């Protein structure tokens, strides 16, 4: 019991409390919730990064590569405001995700397929749509300020 990492010892102690085998179910549930939360945050983060690149790159390179203006559907104010809006968005979204990371994604009894579909809709689609909307709003605010 004294060998292994600190986390393994704590998990072992948690299971061994009162010699109650039902504690093992609680450990499995916590592990499952950790995996689901990590997957949801990773999905949101990846979708978020892809959306930010599609928002910023056309605005930044439109002057140098005229063919890329076809991808510039957001029509951000300037390359500087596009980068600044994405930077401000990043500074706001990271702290906003901390409560989700600490609380975790709620586990609901459903099949793995349904869970994946729901998480992809919520965190994947949300990670794609939110940056476009937020970066455009921040860009509009920056254009009024400067």
Backbone bond lengths (Angstrom), bond angles and torsions (degrees), N, CA, C in turn:
res aa  C-N    CA-C-N  psi(-1)  N-CA   C-N-CA  omega(-1)  CA-C   N-CA-C  phi
1 X - - - 1.448 - - 1.530 111.11 -
2 X 1.328 117.34 -23.20 1.458 119.74 -178.37 1.519 112.99 -89.83
3 X 1.319 118.68 -2.66 1.457 120.11 178.14 1.526 108.92 -96.08
4 X 1.330 117.38 159.69 1.462 121.03 179.63 1.509 111.51 101.65
5 X 1.294 115.01 177.49 1.463 120.15 -178.36 1.520 110.38 -74.67
6 X 1.322 113.92 166.53 1.468 119.45 179.38 1.531 110.66 -60.60
7 X 1.334 116.91 -42.03 1.467 120.26 -179.49 1.525 110.72 -63.72
8 X 1.344 117.31 -39.49 1.464 120.54 179.03 1.519 110.86 -66.40
9 X 1.331 117.09 -39.42 1.478 119.79 177.91 1.523 110.63 -64.76
10 X 1.339 116.51 -41.56 1.464 119.49 179.36 1.526 111.03 -65.71
11 X 1.324 117.08 -39.97 1.466 120.00 177.71 1.520 110.19 -64.96
12 X 1.323 116.39 -41.17 1.465 120.18 177.53 1.515 111.74 -63.03
13 X 1.312 116.69 -41.59 1.456 120.57 177.26 1.521 111.02 -64.97
14 X 1.320 116.51 -37.72 1.459 120.36 179.80 1.521 110.96 -64.30
15 X 1.319 116.87 -40.70 1.459 121.16 179.82 1.517 110.59 -71.37
16 X 1.317 116.25 -37.34 1.462 120.77 -173.09 1.528 112.80 -81.54
17 X 1.314 119.15 -8.04 1.456 120.36 -179.26 1.520 111.04 -57.50
18 X 1.287 116.70 126.74 1.457 123.64 177.59 1.527 112.81 58.80
19 X 1.300 118.40 16.12 1.467 122.97 -178.30 1.526 110.94 49.24
20 X 1.331 115.96 41.76 1.456 121.86 -177.83 1.527 109.62 -101.68
21 X 1.330 117.58 110.48 1.467 119.14 -179.53 1.528 113.45 -65.60
22 X 1.318 118.19 -17.93 1.461 120.91 178.81 1.526 111.02 -67.25
23 X 1.332 116.16 -20.61 1.466 119.39 177.22 1.525 111.01 -63.49
24 X 1.325 116.46 -27.37 1.460 120.22 178.38 1.525 110.71 -61.98
25 X 1.320 117.54 -37.00 1.463 120.83 177.26 1.527 111.25 -63.41
26 X 1.327 117.01 -37.51 1.468 120.58 178.03 1.527 110.33 -66.06
27 X 1.327 117.16 -39.43 1.463 120.85 178.86 1.526 110.15 -65.19
28 X 1.326 117.24 -42.36 1.462 121.19 178.66 1.522 110.33 -64.18
29 X 1.319 117.54 -40.45 1.461 120.91 179.48 1.529 111.21 -65.21
30 X 1.330 117.36 -41.37 1.461 120.65 177.84 1.528 109.86 -64.46
31 X 1.322 117.26 -42.06 1.466 120.93 177.59 1.518 112.09 -62.13
32 X 1.319 115.75 -41.26 1.467 120.52 178.44 1.527 110.74 -64.44
33 X 1.318 116.67 -42.41 1.457 120.23 178.98 1.530 110.78 -64.67
34 X 1.329 117.29 -38.46 1.464 120.24 177.24 1.522 111.16 -62.97
35 X 1.321 117.17 -43.28 1.467 120.64 179.35 1.530 111.81 -64.73
36 X 1.318 116.35 -42.95 1.468 120.41 -179.98 1.529 109.97 -65.03
37 X 1.321 117.18 -42.52 1.461 120.97 179.48 1.524 110.69 -64.66
38 X 1.323 116.74 -44.36 1.465 119.97 179.03 1.526 110.54 -62.26
39 X 1.324 116.85 -40.82 1.459 120.53 177.97 1.515 112.31 -64.82
40 X 1.323 116.60 -41.17 1.463 120.34 179.66 1.528 111.33 -65.20
41 X 1.327 116.59 -44.44 1.458 119.96 179.52 1.529 111.45 -66.89
42 X 1.320 117.62 -37.70 1.461 121.08 177.96 1.523 110.49 -66.41
43 X 1.325 116.77 -43.06 1.465 121.14 177.93 1.519 110.46 -60.04
44 X 1.325 116.64 -47.44 1.469 120.48 179.48 1.521 110.47 -62.25
45 X 1.315 116.95 -43.68 1.459 121.26 -177.29 1.527 111.96 -63.82
46 X 1.325 116.77 -45.07 1.464 119.94 179.54 1.530 111.69 -65.08
47 X 1.321 116.40 -46.28 1.468 120.24 178.96 1.526 110.44 -63.12
48 X 1.313 116.46 -38.45 1.453 123.26 179.21 1.529 110.30 -62.72
49 X 1.328 117.43 -45.94 1.466 120.87 -179.86 1.523 111.61 -64.33
50 X 1.318 117.25 -42.98 1.467 120.54 179.00 1.525 109.95 -61.39
51 X 1.308 117.47 -44.44 1.462 121.05 -179.79 1.529 110.95 -63.85
52 X 1.332 116.93 -41.15 1.468 119.44 178.94 1.522 111.27 -62.62
53 X 1.321 117.12 -40.09 1.461 119.85 179.07 1.525 111.12 -65.41
54 X 1.320 117.22 -40.12 1.460 120.20 177.69 1.521 111.59 -68.76
55 X 1.302 117.66 -22.78 1.464 120.69 177.45 1.523 111.46 -83.33
56 X 1.329 117.40 -39.02 1.454 121.26 -171.89 1.527 113.01 -88.00
57 X 1.324 117.81 -47.04 1.470 121.13 -171.21 1.532 112.70 -57.71
58 X 1.329 119.95 -46.38 1.477 117.46 177.82 1.529 112.90 -61.99
59 X 1.324 117.36 -36.78 1.467 119.85 -179.57 1.522 111.21 -68.55
60 X 1.309 117.17 -37.61 1.460 120.87 -177.19 1.530 111.65 -74.65
61 X 1.324 117.37 -41.73 1.462 120.72 -173.69 1.528 114.43 -97.96
62 X 1.310 118.91 5.26 1.464 121.27 -178.22 1.528 111.80 -62.48
63 X 1.326 117.80 -35.21 1.457 120.84 179.73 1.519 112.26 -70.62
64 X 1.322 117.07 -37.95 1.461 121.34 -177.38 1.524 112.41 -83.22
65 X 1.317 117.36 -34.32 1.465 122.22 -178.74 1.532 108.65 -123.13
66 X 1.314 118.16 93.30 1.475 120.14 -176.58 1.527 113.93 -59.45
67 X 1.326 117.99 -26.29 1.474 120.34 -179.51 1.532 112.08 -67.67
68 X 1.311 116.64 -22.19 1.475 120.06 -177.22 1.527 111.86 -78.57
69 X 1.327 117.86 -10.77 1.465 119.92 179.71 1.532 112.35 -62.75
70 X 1.331 117.23 -19.78 1.467 119.99 176.49 1.526 110.93 -65.72
71 X 1.322 116.72 -26.06 1.463 120.65 178.57 1.527 112.54 -88.02
72 X 1.305 117.30 -8.89 1.468 121.30 -176.70 1.529 110.40 -84.99
73 X 1.316 116.52 65.70 1.468 121.02 -177.89 1.521 112.83 -78.62
74 X 1.333 118.04 -15.48 1.466 119.88 -179.91 1.523 111.89 -82.07
75 X 1.311 117.25 -21.53 1.461 122.71 179.18 1.533 111.27 49.17
76 X 1.338 115.20 56.69 1.456 120.17 178.85 1.526 109.34 -68.39
77 X 1.323 115.48 156.26 1.466 122.49 -171.52 1.530 112.83 -56.70
78 X 1.320 116.98 -49.85 1.467 121.76 -179.66 1.526 108.43 -156.91
79 X 1.324 117.38 164.94 1.472 118.94 176.64 1.530 112.73 -60.28
80 X 1.314 116.24 -37.50 1.472 119.61 179.47 1.520 110.73 -65.51
81 X 1.336 116.77 -45.31 1.470 118.96 -179.73 1.529 110.88 -68.76
82 X 1.334 118.27 -29.81 1.464 120.74 177.36 1.519 110.74 -64.80
83 X 1.322 116.20 -46.82 1.468 120.44 179.61 1.521 110.15 -67.03
84 X 1.317 116.69 -42.09 1.469 120.38 179.74 1.528 111.23 -65.10
85 X 1.328 117.44 -39.87 1.469 120.76 178.23 1.531 110.59 -64.37
86 X 1.332 117.07 -41.02 1.469 119.93 177.84 1.514 110.79 -66.26
87 X 1.326 117.48 -38.34 1.465 121.25 178.13 1.525 111.30 -65.07
88 X 1.326 116.56 -43.45 1.470 120.45 177.52 1.522 110.14 -64.86
89 X 1.334 117.01 -41.74 1.466 120.13 177.81 1.529 110.57 -59.39
90 X 1.326 116.99 -45.08 1.463 120.56 178.27 1.519 111.04 -60.08
91 X 1.331 116.24 -42.61 1.466 120.22 -179.89 1.521 112.08 -64.76
92 X 1.318 117.25 -26.37 1.468 120.44 179.41 1.523 112.97 -88.64
93 X 1.337 117.31 -36.18 1.464 120.14 -172.77 1.527 111.93 -76.08
94 X 1.322 117.79 -33.81 1.467 119.56 -177.89 1.525 111.17 -62.57
95 X 1.344 119.70 -51.00 1.473 118.05 176.17 1.531 113.33 -64.72
96 X 1.336 116.63 -27.77 1.461 119.39 179.51 1.530 111.53 -68.93
97 X 1.316 117.78 -24.73 1.469 121.05 179.56 1.525 113.27 -85.64
98 X 1.311 117.56 -12.69 1.468 120.47 -178.09 1.529 112.17 -60.07
99 X 1.347 120.45 -45.31 1.468 118.68 178.39 1.531 112.94 -59.97
100 X 1.331 117.02 -37.66 1.464 119.66 177.22 1.520 110.59 -64.37
101 X 1.318 116.27 -42.08 1.468 119.99 179.93 1.529 111.02 -65.13
102 X 1.315 117.31 -37.65 1.471 120.08 -179.12 1.528 112.08 -76.75
103 X 1.313 116.26 -39.99 1.470 120.69 -178.14 1.518 111.23 -78.04
104 X 1.316 115.69 -38.48 1.460 120.20 -178.86 1.512 111.25 89.27
105 X 1.314 114.49 162.22 1.452 121.50 176.85 1.519 107.82 -83.61
106 X 1.307 116.33 131.40 1.457 120.76 -177.82 1.531 110.22 -66.13
107 X 1.319 115.37 134.36 1.462 121.06 178.58 1.520 108.45 -87.49
108 X 1.329 114.92 126.38 1.462 120.64 174.41 1.512 107.07 -120.52
109 X 1.319 117.30 140.89 1.469 118.35 179.69 1.529 111.21 -67.68
110 X 1.324 116.55 113.26 1.462 122.32 177.37 1.521 107.82 -161.75
111 X 1.297 115.02 168.53 1.457 119.06 179.88 1.526 109.60 -71.04
112 X 1.319 115.71 159.86 1.462 120.77 179.48 1.530 110.73 -61.95
113 X 1.310 116.77 -35.58 1.470 121.14 179.39 1.525 110.94 -63.88
114 X 1.326 116.85 -45.40 1.467 120.67 178.99 1.526 111.25 -66.87
115 X 1.321 116.50 -38.99 1.457 120.76 178.58 1.525 110.66 -63.10
116 X 1.335 116.61 -44.29 1.460 120.64 178.05 1.529 110.83 -62.95
117 X 1.318 117.23 -44.25 1.464 120.87 179.81 1.529 110.86 -61.68
118 X 1.324 116.71 -45.84 1.464 120.29 -179.70 1.529 111.47 -63.35
119 X 1.339 116.77 -44.52 1.459 119.80 -179.89 1.525 111.50 -66.69
120 X 1.333 117.47 -36.24 1.464 120.07 177.87 1.531 110.49 -67.23
121 X 1.325 117.10 -38.11 1.462 120.09 177.98 1.525 111.37 -67.65
122 X 1.319 116.68 -46.11 1.463 120.17 -175.71 1.525 111.14 -75.68
123 X 1.331 116.73 -56.31 1.463 120.25 -172.63 1.529 112.31 -86.79
124 X 1.312 118.45 -34.75 1.458 120.90 178.62 1.513 111.98 -72.45
125 X 1.333 115.65 -54.27 1.465 120.05 179.75 1.526 110.95 -66.39
126 X 1.327 116.39 -39.39 1.467 120.00 176.08 1.513 112.06 -62.90
127 X 1.332 116.79 -37.32 1.458 120.98 178.32 1.506 113.09 -70.06
128 X 1.333 117.40 -22.17 1.465 120.82 177.40 1.528 110.47 -87.29
129 X 1.312 118.14 -43.42 1.469 121.74 -173.63 1.535 112.19 -77.43
130 X 1.316 116.96 -43.80 1.466 120.90 -174.67 1.533 113.68 -56.18
131 X 1.338 119.92 -45.60 1.470 118.09 -179.81 1.526 113.66 -62.25
132 X 1.336 117.82 -39.52 1.453 119.61 179.67 1.529 110.59 -61.21
133 X 1.313 116.50 -47.19 1.467 120.84 -178.47 1.528 110.41 -65.93
134 X 1.327 116.36 -48.48 1.461 120.41 -175.96 1.526 111.76 -66.92
135 X 1.331 117.46 -42.81 1.466 119.80 -179.68 1.521 110.57 -65.12
136 X 1.315 117.90 -39.18 1.470 120.43 177.49 1.531 110.67 -64.17
137 X 1.329 117.62 -43.59 1.473 120.44 178.71 1.526 111.49 -63.77
138 X 1.324 116.48 -43.12 1.465 119.94 178.84 1.523 110.18 -65.06
139 X 1.335 116.93 -39.41 1.468 120.84 178.37 1.532 110.69 -62.88
140 X 1.320 117.21 -41.69 1.468 120.61 178.05 1.531 109.68 -63.08
141 X 1.331 116.52 -43.64 1.477 119.38 177.79 1.524 111.02 -62.88
142 X 1.325 117.96 -41.44 1.462 121.35 178.77 1.521 111.91 -64.86
143 X 1.328 116.55 -35.48 1.462 119.23 179.55 1.533 111.38 -69.62
144 X 1.343 117.52 -29.42 1.461 120.14 175.70 1.519 111.58 -73.36
145 X 1.336 115.34 -36.72 1.470 120.27 -178.88 1.527 110.91 -70.90
146 X 1.356 116.42 -45.50 1.467 119.36 -173.10 1.417 114.49 -109.12
